[in-house]
């Protein structure tokens, strides 16, 4: 048997090989079955096998299911989330979707989805596995695990796989009566957008209230430090507090690059940066105050004695 040829072919696809692929490199059907009987190949689904010794992985299981089903099958829901870098339970099933109405083989041990909503089903390859785009994934995930949608949305936005604008547009495209998953994504998106930074006057007032309520040292708003404007400088120290929101920090590539250069320069000049989210400042003031106090205690403890 042409084991070396099999290895070269399987190495590209997570150690997987199909009967059709084996035939394409000169391996007969009888040689295929002999390899299965000898343990050189492990049958995962009819006509889909794993090469002996190939490490197992989510991508391998997902691709095996797609190949077994054939046609225009792609991974979706929980499996798509995992392929987009969302942390998922290890015991999640493999979800696959059949966009067309044609007959498919039904691989065992996977969850089959036949969607009525056929929007946004052009496959995107993640780790060589065809899957749904991140916006469609969030809606589908909401249909099977609504409580996980917000964390998944934050993960894909943080990785720049999808922006809030793209997610909102997808929500509008897919929203219709009876579409499962829409409500979960809408709630998650509204929660996220509530974390956008407010106008300067509101932000300054919120920090002033925090400082007064928790007896923190005075803060200088929009201080200029080594030529850069920062959100807050703890007066009499080299401690900088930045308040972040989704729409203003981290999701725009140019802003992302500028922030890294600026933060590097500030750190090199001996300043200490604390990143706070507007959500924490607004809804978790005690935790925000505790973080600020801990940084001050570490780098400017004399200010706490003055403040108290």
Backbone as CSV, one residue per row, in Angstrom:
resi,resn,N_x,N_y,N_z,CA_x,CA_y,CA_z,C_x,C_y,C_z
1,UNK,0.847,-1.199,0.000,0.000,0.000,0.000,0.885,1.253,0.000
2,UNK,0.438,2.290,-0.698,1.217,3.513,-0.825,1.032,4.371,0.422
3,UNK,1.601,3.923,1.532,1.380,4.609,2.799,1.972,6.017,2.780
4,UNK,3.131,6.187,2.149,3.744,7.516,2.102,2.866,8.503,1.351
5,UNK,2.245,8.033,0.259,1.334,8.899,-0.481,0.134,9.285,0.379
6,UNK,-0.372,8.305,1.098,-1.493,8.585,1.993,-1.111,9.618,3.038
7,UNK,0.056,9.469,3.623,0.497,10.402,4.658,0.622,11.820,4.114
8,UNK,1.180,11.950,2.923,1.332,13.277,2.334,-0.028,13.924,2.098
9,UNK,-0.984,13.132,1.607,-2.310,13.660,1.341,-3.031,14.006,2.637
10,UNK,-2.955,13.094,3.617,-3.696,13.284,4.867,-3.116,14.413,5.702
11,UNK,-1.807,14.650,5.592,-1.157,15.670,6.412,-1.765,17.043,6.190
12,UNK,-2.275,17.307,5.001,-2.870,18.611,4.696,-4.223,18.801,5.369
13,UNK,-4.876,17.697,5.710,-6.260,17.756,6.184,-6.436,17.046,7.516
14,UNK,-5.597,17.408,8.468,-5.740,16.915,9.842,-5.670,15.393,9.949
15,UNK,-4.892,14.772,9.072,-4.724,13.323,9.150,-5.872,12.532,8.557
16,UNK,-6.730,13.189,7.786,-7.901,12.518,7.221,-7.669,12.131,5.768
17,UNK,-8.346,11.085,5.365,-8.309,10.624,3.985,-9.665,10.027,3.647
18,UNK,-10.113,10.240,2.430,-11.360,9.621,1.971,-11.044,8.488,1.010
19,UNK,-12.017,7.621,0.835,-11.836,6.537,-0.131,-11.589,7.106,-1.517
20,UNK,-12.320,8.164,-1.891,-12.112,8.771,-3.205,-10.700,9.345,-3.320
21,UNK,-10.224,9.961,-2.233,-8.876,10.492,-2.255,-7.837,9.402,-2.382
22,UNK,-8.053,8.298,-1.680,-7.124,7.173,-1.768,-7.081,6.612,-3.191
23,UNK,-8.248,6.500,-3.812,-8.302,5.987,-5.190,-7.556,6.909,-6.139
24,UNK,-7.601,8.233,-5.848,-6.956,9.187,-6.755,-5.443,9.046,-6.775
25,UNK,-4.864,8.394,-5.757,-3.414,8.187,-5.736,-3.065,6.710,-5.940
26,UNK,-4.009,5.972,-6.517,-3.718,4.613,-6.944,-3.986,3.523,-5.930
27,UNK,-4.720,3.819,-4.868,-5.031,2.806,-3.857,-6.406,2.234,-4.151
28,UNK,-6.485,0.928,-4.311,-7.734,0.281,-4.670,-8.672,0.184,-3.476
29,UNK,-9.932,-0.130,-3.770,-10.904,-0.317,-2.704,-10.487,-1.457,-1.781
30,UNK,-9.969,-2.540,-2.359,-9.561,-3.672,-1.526,-8.377,-3.292,-0.629
31,UNK,-7.431,-2.479,-1.150,-6.306,-2.036,-0.336,-6.787,-1.105,0.785
32,UNK,-7.791,-0.321,0.499,-8.400,0.551,1.514,-8.936,-0.277,2.673
33,UNK,-9.676,-1.318,2.348,-10.256,-2.153,3.410,-9.185,-2.947,4.154
34,UNK,-8.118,-3.321,3.463,-7.024,-4.003,4.158,-6.354,-3.043,5.151
35,UNK,-6.207,-1.788,4.754,-5.609,-0.795,5.658,-6.494,-0.574,6.877
36,UNK,-7.797,-0.599,6.701,-8.706,-0.483,7.837,-8.582,-1.694,8.749
37,UNK,-8.507,-2.873,8.152,-8.426,-4.104,8.940,-7.111,-4.190,9.709
38,UNK,-6.034,-3.655,9.137,-4.716,-3.743,9.778,-4.488,-2.635,10.806
39,UNK,-5.374,-1.630,10.823,-5.202,-0.526,11.766,-4.413,0.637,11.206
40,UNK,-3.959,0.549,9.953,-3.278,1.693,9.350,-4.226,2.878,9.181
41,UNK,-5.491,2.576,8.999,-6.522,3.594,8.913,-7.610,3.289,9.943
42,UNK,-8.181,4.349,10.517,-9.297,4.202,11.448,-10.531,4.834,10.828
43,UNK,-11.575,4.052,10.628,-12.775,4.555,9.985,-13.542,5.458,10.952
44,UNK,-13.775,6.711,10.550,-14.549,7.648,11.362,-16.000,7.727,10.896
45,UNK,-16.172,7.737,9.589,-17.481,7.709,8.950,-17.329,6.871,7.686
46,UNK,-18.412,6.413,7.114,-18.286,5.671,5.856,-17.454,6.440,4.829
47,UNK,-16.397,5.803,4.358,-15.512,6.362,3.333,-14.644,7.530,3.813
48,UNK,-14.595,7.757,5.140,-13.720,8.788,5.707,-12.934,8.151,6.850
49,UNK,-11.607,8.232,6.770,-10.774,7.572,7.777,-9.681,8.504,8.265
50,UNK,-9.166,8.163,9.440,-8.046,8.879,10.041,-6.813,8.006,9.928
51,UNK,-5.723,8.618,9.510,-4.472,7.884,9.395,-3.958,7.516,10.778
52,UNK,-3.466,6.323,10.928,-2.971,5.864,12.226,-1.919,6.834,12.756
53,UNK,-2.050,7.221,14.021,-1.074,8.101,14.651,-1.360,9.577,14.490
54,UNK,-2.312,9.956,13.631,-2.632,11.376,13.459,-3.312,11.906,14.719
55,UNK,-2.891,13.034,15.249,-3.510,13.559,16.475,-4.965,13.932,16.229
56,UNK,-5.783,13.730,17.237,-7.180,14.087,17.120,-7.365,15.557,17.492
57,UNK,-8.390,16.167,16.928,-8.664,17.577,17.194,-10.100,17.880,16.802
58,UNK,-10.578,19.042,17.250,-11.911,19.491,16.846,-11.975,19.654,15.336
59,UNK,-10.964,20.286,14.758,-10.967,20.503,13.315,-11.028,19.180,12.569
60,UNK,-10.345,18.167,13.071,-10.378,16.853,12.427,-11.774,16.252,12.468
61,UNK,-12.405,16.288,13.648,-13.759,15.730,13.769,-14.747,16.498,12.902
62,UNK,-14.583,17.827,12.867,-15.492,18.650,12.075,-15.336,18.374,10.584
63,UNK,-14.096,18.322,10.109,-13.870,18.076,8.684,-14.321,16.675,8.295
64,UNK,-14.119,15.705,9.167,-14.575,14.346,8.876,-16.088,14.312,8.694
65,UNK,-16.821,15.026,9.536,-18.277,15.057,9.417,-18.711,15.733,8.123
66,UNK,-18.032,16.830,7.757,-18.353,17.532,6.514,-18.108,16.620,5.318
67,UNK,-16.974,15.960,5.297,-16.665,15.055,4.186,-17.650,13.898,4.115
68,UNK,-18.037,13.378,5.259,-18.973,12.249,5.274,-20.329,12.658,4.732
69,UNK,-20.755,13.883,5.047,-22.061,14.345,4.570,-22.020,14.710,3.093
70,UNK,-20.898,15.249,2.640,-20.735,15.574,1.234,-21.492,16.815,0.802
71,UNK,-21.486,17.055,-0.499,-22.205,18.179,-1.063,-21.692,19.510,-0.559
72,UNK,-22.640,20.415,-0.258,-22.291,21.768,0.170,-22.342,21.912,1.686
73,UNK,-22.133,20.823,2.399,-22.166,20.842,3.856,-21.084,21.760,4.421
74,UNK,-21.410,22.423,5.517,-20.417,23.212,6.238,-20.719,23.126,7.731
75,UNK,-19.734,23.416,8.540,-19.947,23.392,9.983,-20.669,24.667,10.407
76,UNK,-21.337,24.596,11.563,-22.173,25.717,11.985,-22.334,25.708,13.501
77,UNK,-23.135,26.670,14.015,-23.538,26.710,15.409,-22.338,26.623,16.368
78,UNK,-22.340,25.627,17.269,-21.291,25.520,18.284,-19.930,25.213,17.671
79,UNK,-19.923,24.381,16.628,-18.647,24.033,16.001,-18.044,25.236,15.293
80,UNK,-18.879,25.999,14.602,-18.389,27.219,13.958,-17.826,28.180,14.994
81,UNK,-18.515,28.316,16.130,-18.018,29.196,17.190,-16.615,28.789,17.623
82,UNK,-16.423,27.504,17.850,-15.102,27.022,18.270,-14.050,27.296,17.202
83,UNK,-14.406,27.116,15.938,-13.456,27.360,14.856,-13.107,28.838,14.727
84,UNK,-14.003,29.715,15.181,-13.721,31.157,15.175,-13.001,31.602,16.430
85,UNK,-12.587,30.654,17.258,-11.782,30.992,18.424,-12.569,31.226,19.691
86,UNK,-13.872,30.926,19.675,-14.696,31.083,20.871,-14.481,29.866,21.769
87,UNK,-14.256,30.087,23.038,-14.060,28.975,23.960,-15.378,28.242,24.149
88,UNK,-15.359,26.935,23.909,-16.562,26.122,23.993,-16.290,24.882,24.836
89,UNK,-17.344,24.273,25.427,-17.145,23.039,26.199,-16.564,21.924,25.339
90,UNK,-15.710,21.117,25.948,-15.062,20.032,25.212,-16.056,18.982,24.733
91,UNK,-17.202,18.882,25.411,-18.177,17.854,25.042,-19.248,18.364,24.075
92,UNK,-19.027,19.520,23.476,-19.956,19.998,22.441,-20.073,18.966,21.324
93,UNK,-21.255,18.805,20.756,-21.363,17.963,19.560,-20.811,18.701,18.346
94,UNK,-20.616,17.973,17.279,-20.262,18.601,16.008,-21.557,19.011,15.322
95,UNK,-21.661,20.296,14.973,-22.829,20.819,14.245,-22.458,20.987,12.778
96,UNK,-23.281,20.430,11.891,-23.095,20.670,10.468,-24.420,21.101,9.855
97,UNK,-24.313,21.825,8.746,-25.494,22.404,8.112,-25.530,22.024,6.639
98,UNK,-26.740,21.715,6.152,-26.963,21.426,4.741,-27.714,22.600,4.129
99,UNK,-27.065,23.515,3.443,-27.785,24.654,2.869,-28.775,24.268,1.776
100,UNK,-28.460,23.230,0.996,-29.339,22.868,-0.113,-30.373,21.846,0.334
101,UNK,-31.337,21.621,-0.516,-32.393,20.644,-0.220,-32.046,19.258,-0.740
102,UNK,-30.864,19.089,-1.325,-30.495,17.788,-1.894,-30.273,16.761,-0.792
103,UNK,-30.297,15.498,-1.175,-30.089,14.425,-0.215,-28.605,14.348,0.159
104,UNK,-28.356,14.098,1.409,-26.998,13.947,1.902,-26.928,12.684,2.743
105,UNK,-25.730,12.170,2.847,-25.504,11.130,3.844,-25.613,11.768,5.219
106,UNK,-26.002,11.010,6.201,-26.151,11.534,7.549,-25.121,10.882,8.456
107,UNK,-23.992,11.519,8.660,-22.962,10.928,9.518,-23.468,10.778,10.943
108,UNK,-23.084,9.712,11.569,-23.539,9.447,12.930,-22.750,10.299,13.933
109,UNK,-23.414,10.618,15.051,-22.733,11.322,16.129,-22.582,12.807,15.921
110,UNK,-23.268,13.391,14.938,-23.211,14.833,14.722,-24.639,15.373,14.700
111,UNK,-24.774,16.678,14.940,-26.082,17.332,14.919,-26.283,17.937,13.528
112,UNK,-27.400,17.574,12.898,-27.687,18.005,11.536,-28.645,19.190,11.563
113,UNK,-28.332,20.241,10.811,-29.205,21.410,10.702,-29.545,21.621,9.229
114,UNK,-30.836,21.774,8.947,-31.304,22.086,7.588,-32.003,23.437,7.655
115,UNK,-31.310,24.527,7.362,-31.850,25.871,7.624,-32.919,26.299,6.621
116,UNK,-33.872,27.052,7.112,-34.811,27.743,6.232,-34.250,29.103,5.821
117,UNK,-33.457,29.693,6.689,-32.793,30.969,6.417,-31.495,30.662,5.677
118,UNK,-31.439,31.025,4.405,-30.271,30.688,3.581,-29.334,31.881,3.359
119,UNK,-29.498,32.933,4.154,-28.600,34.081,4.028,-27.230,33.769,4.624
120,UNK,-26.204,34.356,4.048,-24.840,34.307,4.607,-24.340,32.874,4.777
121,UNK,-24.524,32.057,3.758,-24.072,30.667,3.863,-22.931,30.348,2.909
122,UNK,-22.263,31.365,2.388,-21.046,31.078,1.630,-19.983,30.612,2.616
123,UNK,-19.428,29.417,2.426,-18.486,28.889,3.429,-17.194,29.689,3.493
124,UNK,-16.713,29.824,4.712,-15.387,30.396,4.964,-14.547,29.298,5.592
125,UNK,-13.319,29.146,5.144,-12.479,28.063,5.642,-11.675,28.532,6.845
126,UNK,-11.866,27.823,7.954,-11.112,28.062,9.176,-10.345,26.789,9.490
127,UNK,-9.026,26.885,9.453,-8.199,25.702,9.692,-8.579,24.584,8.728
128,UNK,-8.849,24.966,7.477,-9.178,24.066,6.375,-10.561,23.430,6.519
129,UNK,-11.385,23.945,7.393,-12.735,23.407,7.585,-13.746,24.447,7.108
130,UNK,-14.670,24.097,6.202,-15.676,25.064,5.765,-16.673,25.344,6.886
131,UNK,-16.913,26.620,7.141,-17.812,26.979,8.229,-18.550,28.264,7.897
132,UNK,-19.524,28.608,8.720,-20.290,29.829,8.516,-19.480,31.046,8.944
133,UNK,-19.861,32.207,8.416,-19.156,33.432,8.811,-19.518,33.784,10.255
134,UNK,-18.734,34.650,10.902,-18.954,34.884,12.336,-20.289,35.518,12.667
135,UNK,-20.841,36.335,11.759,-22.136,36.951,12.034,-23.243,35.910,12.020
136,UNK,-23.241,35.065,10.999,-24.226,33.981,10.928,-24.041,33.029,12.111
137,UNK,-22.794,32.755,12.469,-22.517,31.863,13.598,-23.171,32.362,14.879
138,UNK,-23.098,33.685,15.128,-23.663,34.228,16.359,-25.173,34.025,16.420
139,UNK,-25.837,34.197,15.291,-27.284,33.982,15.263,-27.611,32.509,15.473
140,UNK,-26.898,31.628,14.777,-27.142,30.192,14.924,-26.820,29.723,16.337
141,UNK,-25.752,30.260,16.920,-25.398,29.885,18.288,-26.518,30.258,19.244
142,UNK,-27.152,31.399,18.999,-28.259,31.821,19.841,-29.427,30.866,19.819
143,UNK,-29.544,30.076,18.756,-30.641,29.116,18.661,-30.400,27.874,19.510
144,UNK,-29.128,27.558,19.799,-28.828,26.331,20.548,-28.216,26.606,21.917
145,UNK,-27.620,27.782,22.092,-26.984,28.119,23.372,-27.045,29.624,23.565
146,UNK,-28.244,30.158,23.819,-28.391,31.618,23.879,-27.539,32.287,24.940
147,UNK,-27.282,31.608,26.044,-26.484,32.209,27.097,-25.034,32.425,26.727
148,UNK,-24.578,31.790,25.647,-23.178,31.896,25.244,-22.936,32.963,24.190
149,UNK,-23.995,33.614,23.725,-23.856,34.512,22.577,-23.032,35.750,22.922
150,UNK,-23.264,36.355,24.075,-22.540,37.590,24.389,-21.037,37.353,24.452
151,UNK,-20.611,36.283,25.134,-19.174,35.990,25.219,-18.608,35.684,23.839
152,UNK,-19.376,34.971,23.011,-18.913,34.663,21.658,-18.785,35.935,20.832
153,UNK,-19.740,36.831,20.966,-19.695,38.089,20.224,-18.481,38.919,20.630
154,UNK,-18.214,38.987,21.916,-17.049,39.738,22.390,-15.765,39.115,21.851
155,UNK,-15.725,37.777,21.800,-14.530,37.087,21.299,-14.280,37.414,19.834
156,UNK,-15.313,37.374,19.002,-15.095,37.625,17.575,-14.821,39.103,17.319
157,UNK,-15.399,40.011,18.119,-15.080,41.429,17.950,-13.655,41.717,18.406
158,UNK,-13.237,41.099,19.501,-11.886,41.329,19.997,-10.829,40.829,19.027
159,UNK,-11.141,39.741,18.325,-10.198,39.188,17.348,-10.300,39.882,15.997
160,UNK,-11.227,40.857,15.894,-11.466,41.604,14.660,-12.061,40.738,13.553
161,UNK,-12.639,39.601,13.910,-13.314,38.777,12.911,-14.623,39.427,12.482
162,UNK,-15.223,40.240,13.339,-16.457,40.945,13.007,-16.529,42.218,13.826
163,UNK,-17.070,43.258,13.241,-17.230,44.533,13.945,-18.661,44.654,14.453
164,UNK,-18.903,45.548,15.417,-20.288,45.774,15.850,-21.203,46.166,14.702
165,UNK,-20.677,46.957,13.756,-21.491,47.381,12.610,-21.900,46.187,11.759
166,UNK,-20.957,45.280,11.496,-21.268,44.098,10.688,-22.262,43.187,11.404
167,UNK,-22.123,43.058,12.702,-23.037,42.205,13.465,-24.434,42.811,13.470
168,UNK,-24.505,44.118,13.653,-25.816,44.775,13.642,-26.482,44.622,12.276
169,UNK,-25.706,44.751,11.199,-26.261,44.597,9.856,-26.779,43.175,9.631
170,UNK,-26.039,42.186,10.121,-26.486,40.798,9.988,-27.766,40.567,10.768
171,UNK,-27.845,41.159,11.934,-29.049,41.026,12.754,-30.253,41.567,11.998
172,UNK,-30.088,42.696,11.342,-31.190,43.287,10.585,-31.564,42.430,9.382
173,UNK,-30.568,41.825,8.729,-30.865,40.975,7.566,-31.652,39.732,7.961
174,UNK,-31.280,39.143,9.092,-31.848,37.852,9.471,-33.114,37.972,10.323
175,UNK,-33.344,39.153,10.862,-34.472,39.301,11.791,-35.802,39.107,11.057
176,UNK,-36.545,38.161,11.492,-37.901,37.937,11.007,-38.595,37.039,12.012
177,UNK,-39.883,37.040,11.974,-40.646,36.271,12.948,-40.298,34.787,12.844
178,UNK,-40.004,34.182,13.992,-39.734,32.752,14.011,-38.287,32.368,13.817
179,UNK,-37.385,33.338,13.551,-35.969,33.002,13.340,-35.313,32.817,14.699
180,UNK,-34.930,31.597,15.010,-34.310,31.313,16.299,-32.920,31.948,16.363
181,UNK,-32.593,32.463,17.528,-31.264,33.040,17.740,-31.210,34.541,17.647
182,UNK,-32.212,35.148,17.031,-32.210,36.600,16.860,-32.282,37.319,18.204
183,UNK,-33.179,36.874,19.063,-33.370,37.566,20.346,-32.104,37.550,21.181
184,UNK,-31.420,36.398,21.224,-30.201,36.294,22.026,-29.127,37.242,21.507
185,UNK,-28.986,37.341,20.196,-27.970,38.232,19.639,-28.367,39.690,19.852
186,UNK,-29.634,40.006,19.726,-30.059,41.388,19.938,-29.757,41.837,21.371
187,UNK,-30.067,40.984,22.334,-29.783,41.310,23.737,-28.284,41.501,23.949
188,UNK,-27.486,40.597,23.376,-26.033,40.684,23.536,-25.482,41.950,22.903
189,UNK,-25.993,42.297,21.720,-25.497,43.483,21.023,-25.876,44.751,21.772
190,UNK,-27.096,44.807,22.282,-27.511,45.982,23.055,-26.661,46.129,24.313
191,UNK,-26.334,44.995,24.939,-25.489,45.043,26.131,-24.097,45.564,25.783
192,UNK,-23.582,45.121,24.643,-22.239,45.548,24.220,-22.226,47.026,23.880
193,UNK,-23.225,47.486,23.131,-23.247,48.881,22.716,-23.479,49.809,23.898
194,UNK,-24.040,49.247,24.972,-24.189,50.033,26.190,-22.830,50.332,26.811
195,UNK,-21.794,49.629,26.330,-20.436,49.822,26.836,-19.660,50.855,26.014
196,UNK,-20.326,51.509,25.054,-19.656,52.555,24.292,-19.361,53.742,25.214
197,UNK,-18.269,54.382,24.933,-17.905,55.520,25.770,-18.922,56.653,25.612
198,UNK,-19.285,57.291,26.722,-20.232,58.411,26.664,-19.505,59.690,26.274
199,UNK,-20.215,60.805,26.164,-19.542,62.094,25.941,-18.574,62.402,27.080
200,UNK,-17.618,63.266,26.785,-16.590,63.594,27.781,-17.179,64.058,29.101
201,UNK,-18.230,64.864,29.028,-18.795,65.408,30.259,-19.339,64.298,31.163
202,UNK,-19.937,63.269,30.549,-20.487,62.147,31.325,-19.359,61.303,31.907
203,UNK,-18.327,61.060,31.101,-17.192,60.270,31.569,-16.484,60.971,32.732
204,UNK,-16.253,62.264,32.587,-15.579,63.013,33.650,-16.420,63.019,34.929
205,UNK,-17.735,63.181,34.773,-18.621,63.192,35.938,-18.633,61.839,36.633
206,UNK,-18.609,60.750,35.855,-18.618,59.416,36.448,-17.350,59.166,37.243
207,UNK,-16.192,59.594,36.718,-14.944,59.414,37.452,-14.922,60.304,38.699
208,UNK,-15.447,61.512,38.586,-15.491,62.409,39.742,-16.343,61.812,40.859
209,UNK,-17.463,61.206,40.479,-18.327,60.563,41.467,-17.611,59.390,42.128
210,UNK,-16.879,58.628,41.315,-16.134,57.481,41.842,-15.063,57.936,42.828
211,UNK,-14.338,58.959,42.465,-13.270,59.483,43.326,-13.837,59.952,44.661
212,UNK,-14.942,60.660,44.605,-15.544,61.178,45.841,-16.106,60.056,46.705
213,UNK,-16.844,59.137,46.078,-17.517,58.074,46.831,-16.526,57.119,47.481
214,UNK,-15.386,56.924,46.844,-14.439,55.925,47.344,-13.136,56.549,47.862
215,UNK,-13.157,57.862,48.040,-12.036,58.567,48.669,-10.709,58.262,47.971
216,UNK,-10.728,58.454,46.669,-9.534,58.236,45.858,-8.827,59.570,45.616
217,UNK,-7.550,59.543,45.258,-6.847,60.781,44.923,-7.475,61.476,43.719
218,UNK,-7.233,62.753,43.585,-7.794,63.540,42.488,-7.262,63.041,41.143
219,UNK,-8.089,63.196,40.128,-7.724,62.792,38.767,-7.726,64.021,37.861
220,UNK,-6.755,64.084,36.962,-6.723,65.149,35.966,-7.263,64.588,34.660
221,UNK,-8.374,65.130,34.185,-9.031,64.631,32.981,-8.357,65.183,31.731
222,UNK,-8.156,64.317,30.751,-7.524,64.683,29.475,-6.172,65.361,29.680
223,UNK,-5.395,64.815,30.585,-4.043,65.330,30.793,-3.175,65.017,29.576
224,UNK,-2.179,65.836,29.323,-1.214,65.589,28.246,0.078,65.093,28.887
225,UNK,0.484,63.891,28.499,1.659,63.243,29.078,2.605,62.889,27.939
226,UNK,3.823,63.396,27.989,4.847,63.261,26.939,4.242,63.420,25.542
227,UNK,3.366,64.395,25.412,2.783,64.711,24.117,1.523,63.956,23.762
228,UNK,1.113,63.017,24.589,-0.098,62.246,24.315,-1.209,62.658,25.268
229,UNK,-2.419,62.772,24.758,-3.562,63.014,25.626,-4.053,61.685,26.191
230,UNK,-4.254,61.648,27.499,-4.732,60.429,28.153,-6.066,60.740,28.824
231,UNK,-6.813,59.700,29.153,-8.126,59.923,29.754,-8.001,60.551,31.147
232,UNK,-7.241,59.890,32.030,-7.081,60.403,33.392,-5.643,60.183,33.859
233,UNK,-5.099,61.187,34.523,-3.814,61.069,35.193,-4.067,61.264,36.676
234,UNK,-3.628,60.294,37.486,-3.764,60.442,38.929,-2.836,61.575,39.353
235,UNK,-3.417,62.639,39.878,-2.639,63.840,40.191,-1.493,63.522,41.147
236,UNK,-0.309,64.044,40.806,0.858,63.837,41.653,1.503,62.475,41.485
237,UNK,1.206,61.775,40.394,1.774,60.442,40.178,2.069,60.230,38.695
238,UNK,2.615,59.062,38.388,2.813,58.670,36.989,1.834,57.561,36.597
239,UNK,0.653,57.565,37.200,-0.365,56.546,36.945,-1.421,57.116,36.002
240,UNK,-1.651,56.382,34.912,-2.617,56.793,33.894,-3.771,55.794,33.878
241,UNK,-4.976,56.314,33.808,-6.160,55.458,33.728,-6.855,55.730,32.399
242,UNK,-7.000,54.687,31.601,-7.682,54.784,30.323,-9.034,54.086,30.433
243,UNK,-10.055,54.719,29.896,-11.401,54.141,29.908,-11.751,53.735,28.486
244,UNK,-12.040,52.454,28.288,-12.256,51.905,26.952,-13.712,51.545,26.718
245,UNK,-14.121,51.686,25.478,-15.422,51.212,25.005,-15.236,50.558,23.658
246,UNK,-16.206,49.756,23.237,-16.030,48.980,22.000,-15.828,49.855,20.774
247,UNK,-16.580,50.934,20.679,-16.555,51.677,19.419,-15.354,52.602,19.311
248,UNK,-14.639,52.847,20.409,-13.562,53.823,20.359,-12.182,53.228,20.521
249,UNK,-12.088,52.011,21.021,-10.771,51.418,21.228,-10.782,49.958,20.775
250,UNK,-9.743,49.566,20.057,-9.491,48.145,19.850,-10.105,47.535,18.623
251,UNK,-11.191,48.111,18.052,-11.828,47.466,16.926,-11.504,48.142,15.602
252,UNK,-10.908,49.299,15.635,-10.451,49.964,14.427,-8.954,49.746,14.304
253,UNK,-8.513,49.283,13.139,-7.110,48.890,13.004,-6.158,50.057,13.243
254,UNK,-6.463,51.231,12.673,-5.574,52.381,12.853,-5.521,52.805,14.316
255,UNK,-6.689,52.818,14.976,-6.712,53.182,16.391,-5.942,52.155,17.213
256,UNK,-6.110,50.891,16.843,-5.417,49.809,17.547,-3.908,50.012,17.477
257,UNK,-3.396,50.308,16.272,-1.956,50.497,16.099,-1.477,51.731,16.866
258,UNK,-2.235,52.817,16.767,-1.835,54.043,17.465,-1.791,53.817,18.974
259,UNK,-2.817,53.148,19.510,-2.867,52.904,20.951,-1.651,52.117,21.415
260,UNK,-1.225,51.124,20.617,-0.065,50.302,21.032,1.209,51.129,21.027
261,UNK,1.379,51.981,20.007,2.569,52.839,19.959,2.552,53.805,21.141
262,UNK,1.423,54.470,21.355,1.312,55.434,22.448,1.548,54.767,23.802
263,UNK,0.895,53.605,24.029,1.055,52.931,25.315,2.494,52.475,25.531
264,UNK,3.146,52.067,24.457,4.547,51.681,24.566,5.423,52.859,24.951
265,UNK,5.164,54.010,24.336,5.937,55.210,24.660,5.697,55.635,26.112
266,UNK,4.457,55.592,26.549,4.142,55.982,27.930,4.808,55.041,28.933
267,UNK,4.775,53.754,28.639,5.415,52.782,29.540,6.924,52.977,29.569
268,UNK,7.494,53.207,28.385,8.945,53.419,28.320,9.362,54.662,29.096
269,UNK,8.459,55.635,29.201,8.759,56.869,29.937,8.518,56.727,31.435
270,UNK,8.135,55.517,31.869,7.988,55.273,33.302,6.589,55.430,33.845
271,UNK,5.602,55.492,32.967,4.222,55.633,33.430,3.560,54.254,33.552
272,UNK,2.576,54.171,34.421,1.862,52.919,34.681,0.425,53.083,34.223
273,UNK,-0.029,52.175,33.332,-1.345,52.306,32.717,-2.321,51.301,33.309
274,UNK,-3.509,51.773,33.628,-4.604,50.908,34.050,-5.742,51.080,33.057
275,UNK,-6.155,49.982,32.431,-7.257,50.025,31.481,-8.551,49.652,32.209
276,UNK,-9.522,50.532,32.175,-10.846,50.271,32.732,-11.873,50.338,31.607
277,UNK,-12.895,49.496,31.665,-13.985,49.627,30.709,-15.031,50.591,31.255
278,UNK,-15.718,51.242,30.352,-16.816,52.109,30.763,-17.878,51.296,31.507
279,UNK,-18.082,50.059,31.084,-19.057,49.194,31.750,-18.706,49.037,33.227
280,UNK,-17.429,48.802,33.521,-17.023,48.627,34.917,-17.176,49.944,35.690
281,UNK,-16.763,51.026,35.079,-16.863,52.314,35.760,-18.320,52.662,36.073
282,UNK,-19.205,52.282,35.162,-20.613,52.647,35.305,-21.382,51.691,36.204
283,UNK,-21.153,50.382,36.001,-21.992,49.393,36.678,-21.294,48.673,37.837
284,UNK,-19.965,48.741,37.886,-19.227,48.051,38.941,-18.256,49.031,39.607
285,UNK,-18.765,50.116,40.158,-17.869,51.171,40.668,-16.966,50.696,41.798
286,UNK,-17.463,49.819,42.659,-16.611,49.349,43.755,-15.412,48.573,43.209
287,UNK,-15.660,47.690,42.229,-14.545,46.937,41.649,-13.576,47.866,40.928
288,UNK,-14.123,48.872,40.242,-13.254,49.840,39.566,-12.402,50.597,40.580
289,UNK,-13.010,51.018,41.665,-12.265,51.742,42.708,-11.200,50.856,43.329
290,UNK,-11.524,49.589,43.536,-10.543,48.668,44.114,-9.341,48.496,43.182
291,UNK,-9.596,48.418,41.872,-8.492,48.306,40.922,-7.607,49.547,40.966
292,UNK,-8.247,50.696,40.941,-7.483,51.948,40.972,-6.665,52.043,42.267
293,UNK,-7.290,51.721,43.367,-6.590,51.795,44.657,-5.392,50.840,44.694
294,UNK,-5.548,49.664,44.136,-4.446,48.689,44.133,-3.253,49.208,43.352
295,UNK,-3.517,49.849,42.207,-2.424,50.391,41.401,-1.751,51.554,42.136
296,UNK,-2.556,52.399,42.745,-1.978,53.525,43.492,-1.167,53.018,44.682
297,UNK,-1.684,52.026,45.377,-0.955,51.460,46.521,0.405,50.915,46.071
298,UNK,0.449,50.379,44.860,1.711,49.809,44.359,2.708,50.879,43.930
299,UNK,2.219,51.952,43.275,3.143,52.903,42.661,3.175,54.292,43.313
300,UNK,2.142,54.640,44.069,2.131,55.963,44.717,1.374,55.888,46.040
301,UNK,1.840,55.061,46.965,1.076,54.832,48.203,0.875,56.098,49.034
302,UNK,1.765,57.068,48.911,1.624,58.287,49.705,0.335,59.042,49.375
303,UNK,-0.190,58.843,48.141,-1.413,59.551,47.751,-2.634,59.021,48.487
304,UNK,-2.603,57.763,48.870,-3.754,57.190,49.591,-3.854,57.787,50.979
305,UNK,-2.728,57.998,51.607,-2.726,58.605,52.946,-3.278,60.029,52.861
306,UNK,-2.923,60.747,51.793,-3.413,62.109,51.614,-4.906,62.128,51.353
307,UNK,-5.370,61.145,50.501,-6.787,61.101,50.135,-7.661,60.752,51.302
308,UNK,-7.179,59.885,52.200,-7.983,59.470,53.347,-7.858,60.482,54.493
